[in-house]
């Protein structure tokens, strides 16, 4: 997110401040971003008040065993699917509960960073899952660039989508 900081604006720090002001917590389930999203969310001061944690479920089996994604879904469609992103976002909210209280927001990434296709999906195919309250929204992305660029774009887009959701949706 260096682009924001170089311009004197830090969208992640702003997001953390909004979450803190609203008393909301977030939990993250990541696949293709490999921990980069939760690293970015925990970078600004004050993050410990709102970020409960994250799980990297890079291996398909971990999506099921750690976060609760339906095995039948994974067997039928593989890990890069809109319904997988949906279940990752919802599942991480409850799995990363603190003192019996689930996170208010679940944020999830799954996709193909490249350089090779996976399960018939080309590099740049990404699904973001955002679970808030009783609803979950999935955003499908078709990104271009190198593996590192795609991963960076996913992190930036996840931050932007959560920020947008908090500004426009009920929470």
N, C-alpha and C positions, 0 to 999 in steps of 0.2 A: 504494500500500500504506500510505498515511497512516493508515488506520484502525488497523492493527496498531501502528504507531509511537506514535500518540496514546495507546494503552492501555498503553504501556510494553513492548510485545513486538513484535519485528520478525521476521516469519516468513521474509523473504528472507535476512536476516543469519543467522538460525538455519540455514536451508538451506545457505547458503554454508559455514558452519562444519562442518556434517555432511559435505558433499562433501569439504572439505579434510581432515577427520579420516579419511575413508575413502580418500583418494587418488584420487577420481573426477573426471573432467572432463566438461564438457557443451558441446554445440554446438547452436545454435538456428537453425531455419528458420521465418521468419514471413511470413505473408501479411496477413490482416486487421489484425493488431496493429502492422504497419508499423515494427517496431524497438522498440516499447515493452517487450516481454518481455526482450530482451537488455539494454535500458537498465536495467530493474529488477534483473536478475540481476547487473549490474556496479556497481550503486549501493553495496552494502556494501564496507567495507574487506576485503581478502583475496580478492576476486573474481578477481583476475588469476591466482591459483593454480589455479583450477578452471574458469573460463569461457574456452573456447578462442576463441569468437567467434560471430557470427551472420550470416545472410544474410536480406535482405528480398527475397522473391520475390513481389512484388505482382502483376506481370504474369504471366499464365498461362504464357507461353513460357519465362520464367526458371525456373519450377518444373522444367521439363524440362532446359533447357540448363545450369543451374547446380547443381541438386541431383539430377538424374537420374530424375525422375518419368516414368514411361512415357507417351510421347506418345499411344499408342492409348487408354490410360485417360483422359487429359485430353480427347481428342477425343470419347470416348464419354460421359463423365459430367461433364466440366467440372472446375474447380478445387476445388469445394466438395463433397468426397466423402470417406468414411472411408478408402478405399484411397489417396487422395492424401495424407492426413495420415500414414498408415502409411509410404508411400514417402518423404515429406519427412523424417520422423524418422529412418528408416534411412539415407537418402541423405546427410543433413547430417553424420552421424557420420563417414562415410568421406571426404566432400569437404573437411571442415575438419580433416583429420589434421595433426598436428604431428610433424615428424621421422619421417614414415611411420607414426605411431601414431594410429589413429582415436580420436575421442572415446569415452569410456565410455558416454555418454548422449546421445541425440538427442532434442530437444524441438521440436515443430512445431505451428503454428497455421494453420488455413485456415477460412474461413467468410465470412459476410455480416454486416458491422457496420451496414449501412443507410446512408441511410434507405430505399433502394429494394431490392427483391428482385434476386437475381442468379441467372441460369440456372434460374429457377423455384423457387429457395430463398428463403424469407422472411428478413428481418433477424433476427439472433439465432441462426441456424443455424450452428453451429460444430463443428469437429472438432479435437481435440487429439491429437497423436501423441506417444507416449513410447516410445523404443527404448532398451533396456538389455540388454546381453548378447546372447543369441540370440533374444530375444523383443521384440515390439512390441505395445503396447496402444493402442487408439484409444478416446477418450472422446467421445461425441456430446453436445452441449449445445444446449438450446433456451432462449436468454436473452431478456430483455426490457429495454427502456430505450432511451435515446438512443444514437446512434453512439458517443459518448465513453464512456458507461456500459457498453455492450456490450464495447468494447475493454478497459476497465479490469477488467471481470469476467473476461474471458478470461485476462488476465495473472495475476490473483489465483488463478484456478482452476488454471492451469498450474503455478504455484508450489506450490499445495496438493497437486496430483496427484503431482508429483515428490517432494515431501516424504513423502507417504503411501506411494509406491512404495518409497522408501528405508527406511521404517520396517517395511514388511510383506513386501517381496519380497527375493529373494536379489540381492546385488550384490558 
